[in-house]
């Protein structure tokens, strides 16, 4: 049976791959706002995987996805980041951590080329502020992807 949630899961994984490139370093070929947009899009798509699961008939017998999110601190933070970005103001938090994006650390690597084409590479590390302290956004993203994969494995097998 064809499932639709896998479309959104694929989108989450593609945005995660972009986030990994931004985190690890890549050719700097656009304004840094584009990289920030990709990071925000990751958290939005990651959280909204739950809507695809809820609305996919193939997932109707799965365990309650809302309860799963509420039981996972990382997915609750992801939800709050998503809704805070989407609505400007977070009015119904899922996490007691009050998470928010709190800046980025940008590293530029400029190679003058010495006879080879000059290049500029960028890496951006995003910080999330919480009531418990700051956290690395990419590490949170890794844990969120792992949490979704665990949920899917528990319901159908390998994602």
C-alpha positions in Angstrom: 0.0 0.0 0.0 1.4 3.4 -0.9 1.9 5.8 1.9 1.9 9.6 1.8 3.8 10.3 5.0 6.9 9.1 3.3 6.8 12.2 1.0 7.1 14.4 4.1 9.7 12.1 5.7 11.7 12.5 2.5 11.4 16.3 2.7 12.6 16.2 6.3 15.6 14.2 5.3 16.4 16.5 2.4 16.2 19.6 4.6 18.3 17.8 7.2 21.0 17.1 4.5 21.0 20.9 3.7 21.3 21.7 7.4 24.2 19.3 7.7 26.0 21.1 4.7 25.4 24.5 6.3 26.6 23.2 9.7 29.7 21.4 8.3 30.6 24.0 5.6 29.9 24.5 2.0 30.6 26.9 -0.9 29.2 30.3 0.0 27.1 31.2 -3.1 24.1 33.1 -1.7 23.2 35.4 1.1 23.3 33.9 4.6 19.5 34.5 4.9 19.0 31.6 2.5 20.9 29.3 4.8 18.9 30.4 7.8 15.7 29.8 5.8 16.8 26.2 5.2 17.4 25.7 8.9 14.0 27.1 9.8 12.4 25.0 7.1 14.0 21.9 8.6 12.3 22.4 11.9 8.9 23.3 10.3 9.0 20.2 8.1 10.3 18.0 10.9 7.4 19.0 13.2 4.8 18.8 10.5 5.6 15.2 9.7 3.1 14.5 12.4 0.3 16.0 10.3 1.2 13.8 7.4 1.2 10.7 9.7 -2.2 11.8 11.2 -3.8 12.3 7.7 -2.3 9.2 6.0 -4.8 6.4 6.0 -1.9 3.9 6.0 -0.9 5.2 9.4 -4.4 5.0 11.0 -3.4 2.0 13.3 -0.2 3.6 14.5 0.3 4.7 18.1 -0.8 8.3 18.9 1.7 10.6 17.3 0.7 13.6 19.5 1.4 11.5 22.6 4.7 10.5 21.1 5.7 14.1 20.5 4.6 15.1 24.0 6.7 12.3 25.5 9.9 13.4 23.5 11.6 16.5 24.8 13.4 17.1 21.5 10.3 16.9 19.4 8.5 19.2 21.8 11.3 21.8 21.3 11.1 21.3 17.6 7.3 21.9 17.8 7.9 25.2 19.7 10.6 26.3 17.3 8.3 25.6 14.3 5.3 27.3 15.7 7.3 30.3 17.0 8.7 30.8 13.5 5.5 30.2 11.7 3.3 32.5 13.9 5.9 35.0 15.1 4.7 34.4 18.7 4.4 31.1 20.4 1.0 31.1 22.2 0.7 27.3 23.1 4.1 25.9 23.9 4.6 22.1 24.1 7.9 22.4 25.9 8.6 24.0 29.3 12.0 25.0 27.7 10.7 28.2 26.0 13.1 27.6 23.0 14.1 30.3 20.6 16.7 30.8 17.9 19.5 32.8 19.6 21.9 33.6 16.8 24.4 31.9 14.6 28.2 31.6 14.6 29.4 32.1 11.0 32.8 30.9 9.8 34.1 32.0 6.4 37.0 30.2 4.8 38.6 32.2 1.9 41.1 30.4 -0.4 43.0 32.9 -2.6 43.6 30.2 -5.1 47.3 30.7 -5.9 46.7 30.0 -9.5 43.5 28.1 -8.9 40.0 29.6 -8.7 39.4 31.6 -5.5 36.7 30.1 -3.3 34.7 31.2 -0.2 33.2 28.5 2.0 30.8 29.1 4.9 29.6 27.2 7.8 26.9 28.3 10.2 26.3 27.0 13.7 22.9 27.9 15.0 22.2 28.3 18.7 18.9 27.7 20.5 18.3 29.3 23.9 16.2 27.4 26.4 15.4 27.8 30.0 17.9 25.0 30.7 20.7 26.7 28.7 21.8 27.0 25.1 21.9 24.0 22.7 23.3 23.4 19.3 20.5 23.4 16.7 22.1 20.8 14.5 22.5 18.4 17.4 18.8 18.9 18.2 18.0 18.3 14.5 19.9 15.0 14.6 18.0 13.9 17.7 14.7 14.8 16.1 15.4 12.8 13.0 16.4 9.9 15.1 13.2 10.2 17.2 11.0 10.1 14.1 12.9 7.1 12.7 12.4 5.3 16.0 8.6 6.1 16.0 8.3 4.9 12.4 10.3 1.7 13.1 8.1 1.0 16.1 5.0 1.2 13.9 6.0 -0.3 10.6 9.6 -1.3 10.5 12.6 0.4 8.8 11.7 4.0 7.5 
